[in-house]
Amino acid sequence: MLQQWLVYACATLLLAAYLGVRWKRRKFYAAAATMDGPVALPLLGHVYLLFGKKSGENILQVLDRYAPRYKSPIGLWMGPILMIGIKDNPDYFQTVLNSPHLLNKMDQYKFFYIIKGLFAAPDHAWKIERKLLNRSFSPSMLSSFVDIFNAKDFIMVDKLRQFVGQGEMDLHLHIAKCTIDSIFGTSFGKDMNTQGHNEADDYLHSLETFFSLVFKRMLSIERYPQFLYSFTRDFKIESKCINTVKSMSNDLMRELKQDSKQAKPLSVTDTFERKPPQNFVDNLNDLAKSNPSLTEEHIKDHIDTMVVAGHDTTATTMSNMLLMLAMYPEVQEKVYEEVMAVCPDKTKPVSIEDTNNLVYTEMVCKETMRLFPVGPLIGRKCTEDVKLDEKHTIPKGCSVVLGIYMIHRDASIWGPNANEFNPDNFLPEKVAARHPYAYLPFSGGPRNCIGIRYAWLSMKILIAHLVRNYRFKTSLKMEDLSINFAIILRIMNGCRVSIEER
């Protein structure tokens, strides 16, 4: 009798607890009930869709299978966590990215230990620091970077000469080293010369492994608690990767401190006539002087963010663009003709005025980023209820996931051939007729990527140097490409091309 009573008591307590949780989260359930989406299982929610699918290639298979069946907003439950997916309505994208209540990154961004800074900072810190760091990417600052871009690109052109006529090879590592050199030269005033040695190889490998592990963790709610994750093998691998990546910023900080100690004190006249800071780290140090809360650790976070996010996104896009040019020789020839009409002398640098005239080249770059956006997903945390339309409201406390990859390939926006490579998608008349939030390679709204103009400038200068010196070919076709859908979207085949002299 006592045992039976205990069973009833336990059952009653569990039911009461369940009903209590349901009551506290009633706004979540009410909001999700108005949304489209797959069937959710009790307790698990939609986690069952991810069973056995922890790699980016498998996740893309899940998205390809289920995403076309449902319209945004889509209610998704990761166990008890409600995520609202938006993938096909530019108006929804615009509402989310411009809402003052959706400026914070979703909780899972805390797993990005090595790129905090502006990337994952809470909105109150981000607003202050973003405003002050914007000057690091002003037009005058970008103009001062052009000589560095050209110098590093000349080195890469020279390095590639040894591979002419040697058959297909993956050029991504060479592109990545060039972009790292450019980042250190422009943002920190340091010549790392990574193109001259192989020390950066471990750094790049560690970065790739780290991103893969973070994405795997984001898909495994049982790994969210740090205590449980610390017992896994992945945690040990991730820790080694973090140490390798952070060693670069630590070395940089030591060098910058040493340079600061060796610098001569400014006279009264020098102080009065001193020019404004000329790079990212100078601006950081100026900001630290007027803002005591910006500690040395915060400065390191910003440096890590600039190095990691700045070089990796640019290098990946450049690799993808070079592959597209090799895959579509008629497009490559149009780019070559434009470059030779604008800046034909291989021995001379590409000016900022030249890049403004590389109109078709920019269209090719944009089309590459449409099909292969380096950031395929964006996650935000809702701090107050946000109304999407008359029927749907995003409740306070839930997360919103924006499918950049999906909207970039939406046939209702880009036409029946949305999955095909076509730079004409960015003809002026087509851009004018399209919703501005249908194309978001650098996110959108106030919290978009701070380095947009830096990226466009550096990529156009590099591609001009490459195509006026070499012709690129590949045996790969679009249907051969294997895409890894993760934090950074990758073409797993790499930038596999052969090189010929022009």
N, C-alpha and C positions, 0 to 999 in steps of 0.2 A: 504493500500500500504506500509506504514511504517512497519507494523507488518510483512508483507511478506518479506520485505527487511532484517529485523532483523533476521528472520528465516534463510534466505539464508546466511547472514553474519556469524551467529553462526555455521551453518553447514560447511561453508567454513573454519572457524577457527578450528573447531574440526577435519576436514579432514586434514588440514595443520599440526595440532599438531600430529595427528596419523601418517602421512607420515614422519614427522620429527623424531618421535620416531623410526619408522621402519628403517629410513635411519641410525640413530645413532647405531641401534642394528642390522644392516644388517649382520654382521659377525655371530651373534647368529642364525639368521634365516637361513643363508646359511649353517651353520654347522648342525643345526637340520634337515634341509631338506635332508641331506645325511644319516640320522640315522633312525633306525627302531623305532617303538613305536605305542601306541594306537592313535586314532584320537583325536586331540586337539580342544577344543572349543574356539571361539573368547573370549578374555579377561580372561576367566577362565583357559584356557589351559587344564591340566589333573586333576585339583582339583575336578572335578565332580566325579572322580573315588573314592574319599575319603568321599563323602557326607554320613554322618551318621555312619562313620567308624573311630572313634577316639580311640578305644582300640587296644592293641597289637594283640589280637586274631583276630579281624576283619581285621587289616592290613595284617596279615599273609594270610588270606583268599583271599584278593585282589592280593597279590603276587603269591599265588598258582594258581590263576585263569589266571592272565595276563602274568607273567614272562615267562612261557614255550613257549608262542606264538612268542616271539621276541628275536632277537640276539643282543648282545652288539656290539657297543654302542647304548643305547636307549635314545632318546631325550625326556625329560619330562619337561613340563612347569607348574610351580606352580604360576599361574597368569602370571606376567611379568618376573618371575625368571626362567632362564634356568638351569636345572639340567641334567647332563649326567649320566645315569645309566650303570654300568658295572657289569656283573654277571656271565659270562661264558667263559671268554677268559683269561687264565693265563698271556699271553703276555701283554695284556692291563693292567692287575693288576700290572705287573712288571714295565711297562712304567710309570704308574701314581705314584706308591709308591717310585720310584727312581728319579723322575723328580725334579730338583731344583726349578721348577716353580709351584710345587704342594705340597709344604711343609706346607702351612698355612691351618688350619682347616676352614671349610666353616662357613659362617657368623652365621648360626644358633647355633653354639657352644657357642656363647655369652650368651645363655640362661642358661648355666651351671655355675651359680654364685658361687657354692660352690667347684668346682674343676677346678680352673683356672690353676695355676702352669704350669708344662710342658705339661699338657693335652691339653690346648687350647692356649698356649702362641704363639704370632706371631713368624715367623721364625727367625728374627734377635735375639730375646731374647732367643728363644729355643736353637739355636745353641751354644750360650755361656754357658747357664746354664746346658744343657744336657752334654756337654763335661766335665764340672767340677763335676757334680753329678754322673757321671758314676762310680767314685771310690767308691760310697756308695754300689755298687753291684759287686765289684771286687771279684775274687775267694777267696782271703784272708779274705775279709769282710764277705762273705757268710759263710765261714768256722767258723767264730767266732759266727755266729748266731745259729749254730746247737744245742748247749746246751739249748738255749731259746726255740727253736721249740720243743725239746724233753720234756722240763719241762712243757710246756703248753699242750702238747699232753697227757702226763701222767695224768694231771688233768682231761682232757676230758674223757679219758678211765675210770677213777674212777667215774666220774659223771654219765656216761652211765650205770654203774652197777645197779643202782636203777630201770632201765627200762627193765631189762632182764625178759623175760616171761610175759611182760605186754601188748602184742599185738602191732599192728602197731601205729606208731606216726611219726610226722614230726621232723626230727633231724636237720633241717637247722639252727634253732636258736642256738643250741648248737655248731654247726660247726662255725657259724658266730662269736660267742663269743670267741671261741678258736683262730680264725684268728685275731680278734681285739687284743686280748692279745699278740699274737705273733708280730703283727705290732708295738705295743707300746713298747714291750720289745726290739725288734731288731732295730727299726728305731729311737727310742727316749730315750731308756734306762730307761723306766718307767714300773713299774709293776701295771697295772690297775686292775687286778683280776676281770675282767668282768664276768668270769665263776662262781665267788663266790656270785654274787648278780644280781638283775634284772634291775639295772639302765640303762643298755645298750638297753633294749627293746624299749624304746621310740626313741632312736637314730636310731635303725635299721628300725623301722616302718616309721619314718620321712624320712629316706633316700629312702625307697621304694616308698613312696608317691611322693616325690620330682621328682624322675626319671620318674614316670608315668605322672606327670603334664608337665614336660619338653617335653616329647615325644608328648603329646597331643598338646602342643603349636607349636611344629615344623610342625605338620600336618595342622595347622590352620593359614593361612597367614593373616587373619584378626586380629590375636593376636600378630603378629610380632611387631607392634609399642608399645613401653612400655607404652605410655600414655593410649592407649585403653585397654591394658592388665591389667593395674592397677585398672580398674573398675570391673574386674571380680571376682567371688567368688574364682576361682582357684588361683588367685594372693594372696588372703588373706591366703588361706591354705598353699600355697607355702612359703610365708613369715614366717609362723610359723615353717615350716619344716626346713627352712634355719637357723633360730635362734637356733633350737634344735641341728642341726648338727654342727653348728659353735661353740656352747657352749663348745663342747669337745675340739676343737683346742684352744679356748680361755683359758680354764682351763689349758691345757697343756703348753701354752705360759707363763702363770703366774708361774707355777711350775718351768719351765726351767729358768725363770728370777730369781726366788728365789734361785734356786740351784746355779746359776752363782754368785749371791751376797755372798752366804755362802762359795763359793770355796776359798781355800787359794791361795794367790798370788804365782806365780811360781818363784823359785830362778833362777839365771843365769844358774846353772847346769841343773835344771829341764827343762828350756826352750830349752836348747841345746839338751837334750836327749829326749824331749817329743815325744811320739809316734804320728803317724798321727791319725786324727779323727776316732773314732770307730763306728760311726753310721750316719744315714742320717741327723739328726738335727745338729750334730757337723760339718758335711761338709757344711751345709747351713750357719752356723754361720761363718765358715772360709771364705766361699765365700762372705759373706756380708762385712767382714773386708776389702777385696781387691776390692769390687765392691759396691760403695756407692749407686748405683741405686737400689740395692736389699734392699728395705725397710722392716720394720717390717711387713707391710701389705703383701708384696710379700712372706715373709717367712711363714706367716699364710696360704697363698694360696697354697704353696708347701706342708705344713703340711696337709691341708685339702685334697689335691689331693692324698697324700700318704695314709692317713687313709681310705678315701672313696674308691678310685680305688684299692688300695692294698688289703684291706680285702674283699671287696664285690665280686670282680672277683674271688678271690681264694675260698671264701666260697661257691659261687654259683657253681663253677666247682667241688669242693669236694662233695657238696650235690648231684650233677648230677651223679658223678662217683659212689658214694655209692649206689645210686638208681639203676644204671646199674649193679653193682655187685650183688645186691639183685635180680634183674630181670633176670640175667643170671648166675645161680648158678655154671654152669660148668666153666665160666670165673672166678668167685670168687674163686673157688677151685684152679685154676691154679695160681692165684695171691697169695693165701695162701701158696701153696707149694713153690713158689719162695721165699716168705718172710721167711718162716721157714728154707729154705736152706741157706739163706743169714744172717739172724739175728733172730735166734729162741728164744732167751731168752727174755721173756716178761718183765722182771725186768730191762733189760739193755737198754740204749738209742740206737737209730739208728744212725750210723755214716755216714759221708759224703761218705766214701768208700762203705758202704752198699748200699746207694742210687744209686751209679754208677752201681751196679750189679743187680738192680731191673729193668731189661730190659723189661720183659713182663708187669710189672706193669706200666711202662711208656707208653707202647703201648696202654694199656687200657685207660690211662688218655688222650692220644692224640686222640683216637677214640671218647671218650666222648666229647672232645672239637671240634671234627669235626662235630658231629651231633648237638651239642648244644654250639656253640661259644658264649661266654658271650657278645662279641661285634659283633652283627650280621651285622651292617652297619658301614662304615667309610666314612666321608665326608671331601673333600678337596676343597680349593678355588684356581682357576687357575690365576696366576699373569702374565703369558705370554702365547702366543699360544703354544700348545703342540701337536705334530703330533703323532697320534696313529698308523696310517699306511698310505698307499698311498691314501686312500679314505677319511679317517676321521681325523679331527683336533679338538682338544678341544680349543675353543676360550678364550682368556684372559677375565676374569671377571665372568665366569660362575662357577658353582659348579660341582664337580664330586662325585657321590655316589657309593661306592664299596659294592656290595652285598656278604659279606663273607659267610653268611648262604647259599646263593644260590650256590656259587661255591663249597662249601663243600658237597653239595648234587647233584652235576651235574653228571648225569649218563654217560656222555661221558668221564668223568675223573675217576669216582669211580666205574663204571660198573652198570649193570642193578639193582643191589641190593643196590644202593647208600643210601637208607633210612634205611637200616638195620644196627644194631650194630655188628661190626666185627673188633676186634683188629688186625686181620691179615692184615688189610689194611696198617699197619705200620711195616710189615716185611721189613728188610733191602733191599731186592731185589725190592720190590714194591715201596719203597720210592725212590730208585735210578732211577727207570723208570718213575717217575712222575715229572711233572714240579714243580720246587720249590715254585712257586707262586700259586699253586693250593690249598695249605693248609696254612692258615694265622690266626691262633687263637690269635696271639699277634700282628696283623698287619704285616708289612714288610717294607723293605727299611730303610733309615737312621732314620725315625721317628717311628720306631717300639716301642713296650712297653719296657721301661727301666728296668722293673722288671721281665723279662722272667726267668732268672736263679733262682731268688728268689722264684718265683712261683713254678717252677718244684721241687726245693729242698724241700720247705715247704710241698707241696702236697704229695710227695713220702714218706716223713717221717711220716706224719699223717696217710696215708692209711696203712702203715706198722704196726703202732701201733694198728689201729682199727682191721685189719683182723687177726692179730695174737692173739687177745683177744676175738673177737666176730665173730659170723656168722650172716649175715643179710639176711632177707627174705622180700618179698613183694607180695601182690596179684595183683599189677599193671602189665599191659602188655604195650608194646610199643604203641599199638593202643589206649590205654586209656589216654595217656598223652596229656595234653592241654598246648600249648606253647604260652607264651605272648611275642610277638615280639616288643621289645621296646629298650631303650638305653642299658639296660642289659637284655639279653634274659633269661627268666625264664621258668622253668617247673612249671606250676601253681598247679599241684598236690602236690608239695613239695617233700621232701626226706622222703616219707612215708614208713617206714620199721619197721619190728620187729627185736628184738635182742635176740640172744642165746649165752650163754657162749661157748667158744671153749674147 
